[in-house]
């Protein structure tokens, strides 16, 4: 399964008639250029899961930074790192819940 399908399924699995009205996923571009991904974890099985900071900087066009801050997974990276940011989130989500979306 590709990352876009996976993240769509994860999002849908959390939509319960309430969650999607207050929380969700935001993906947007940065002007350096790059990507920013914010995924709300409140009221999901990941809300209290520990996440180890990921930070790799090679140069201005090759970097990635992922962390959880105040109940939000925050991923950022250079212009070619969107799929890697989503992969990092998916691997963490799967590792923290056996019943998470896998296909």
Secondary structure per residue as TSV (DSSP state, phi and psi in degrees):
chain	resnum	aa	ss	phi	psi
A	1	X	-	360.0	137.4
A	2	X	-	-80.4	165.0
A	3	X	H	-64.9	-35.7
A	4	X	H	-64.2	-44.4
A	5	X	H	-61.1	-43.1
A	6	X	H	-62.2	-48.0
A	7	X	H	-66.8	-34.6
A	8	X	H	-61.2	-44.4
A	9	X	H	-66.1	-39.1
A	10	X	H	-62.1	-45.8
A	11	X	H	-58.1	-50.3
A	12	X	H	-60.4	-35.8
A	13	X	H	-67.4	-19.7
A	14	X	H	-97.2	-13.2
A	15	X	-	-72.4	116.6
A	16	X	S	-129.1	16.3
A	17	X	S	95.4	-19.6
A	18	X	S	-120.0	-50.7
A	19	X	H	-51.6	-46.6
A	20	X	H	-67.0	-15.4
A	21	X	H	-82.1	-21.9
A	22	X	H	-113.8	-25.4
A	23	X	-	-131.0	176.9
A	24	X	-	163.9	-155.1
A	25	X	E	-125.9	133.7
A	26	X	E	-125.0	125.9
A	27	X	E	-124.8	124.5
A	28	X	E	-147.9	165.1
A	29	X	E	-89.7	154.6
A	30	X	E	-108.9	158.2
A	31	X	T	-87.5	8.7
A	32	X	T	-95.9	-1.3
A	33	X	T	-83.3	164.2
A	34	X	E	178.2	-167.5
A	35	X	E	-126.1	150.1
A	36	X	E	-130.8	133.3
A	37	X	E	-128.4	124.0
A	38	X	E	-120.4	124.6
A	39	X	E	-124.6	113.9
A	40	X	E	-68.2	131.6
A	41	X	-	-106.5	-8.9
A	42	X	T	-56.7	134.1
A	43	X	T	62.9	25.3
A	44	X	S	-117.2	168.6
A	45	X	T	-66.3	-11.5
A	46	X	T	-93.1	-3.4
A	47	X	T	-52.1	-39.1
A	48	X	T	-113.1	14.1
A	49	X	-	-78.9	141.6
A	50	X	-	-78.3	138.9
A	51	X	-	-128.4	128.5
A	52	X	-	-86.1	127.4
A	53	X	-	-51.1	133.5
A	54	X	E	-116.6	123.7
A	55	X	E	-145.7	114.6
A	56	X	E	-130.9	124.4
A	57	X	E	-130.3	115.2
A	58	X	E	-100.1	-49.3
A	59	X	E	-162.7	-174.8
A	60	X	T	-64.5	-16.6
A	61	X	T	-113.0	11.0
A	62	X	E	-148.7	86.7
A	63	X	E	-153.2	158.9
A	64	X	E	-154.0	144.5
A	65	X	E	-145.7	122.4
A	66	X	E	-133.5	138.1
A	67	X	E	-159.8	167.1
A	68	X	E	-114.3	124.1
A	69	X	E	-132.2	123.8
A	70	X	T	51.0	45.0
A	71	X	T	76.8	17.7
A	72	X	E	-130.4	126.6
A	73	X	E	-72.9	124.8
A	74	X	E	-120.9	115.4
A	75	X	E	-120.1	138.6
A	76	X	E	-140.0	152.5
A	77	X	E	-170.8	170.4
A	78	X	E	-65.6	173.0
A	79	X	T	-58.4	-22.8
A	80	X	T	-102.2	16.1
A	81	X	-	-110.0	7.4
A	82	X	H	-58.8	-48.3
A	83	X	H	-62.7	-38.2
A	84	X	H	-65.7	-39.5
A	85	X	H	-59.9	-47.1
A	86	X	H	-65.7	-35.9
A	87	X	H	-64.4	-43.9
A	88	X	H	-58.5	-45.5
A	89	X	H	-62.3	-46.0
A	90	X	H	-64.4	-41.2
A	91	X	H	-63.7	-40.2
A	92	X	H	-66.4	-44.0
A	93	X	H	-62.2	-44.7
A	94	X	H	-65.1	-41.6
A	95	X	H	-65.3	-22.9
A	96	X	T	-101.0	3.6
A	97	X	-	-160.8	115.0
A	98	X	T	-64.0	-26.8
A	99	X	T	-95.9	13.3
A	100	X	S	-66.8	166.8
A	101	X	-	-63.9	122.9
A	102	X	-	-120.1	-17.0
A	103	X	-	-152.0	360.0
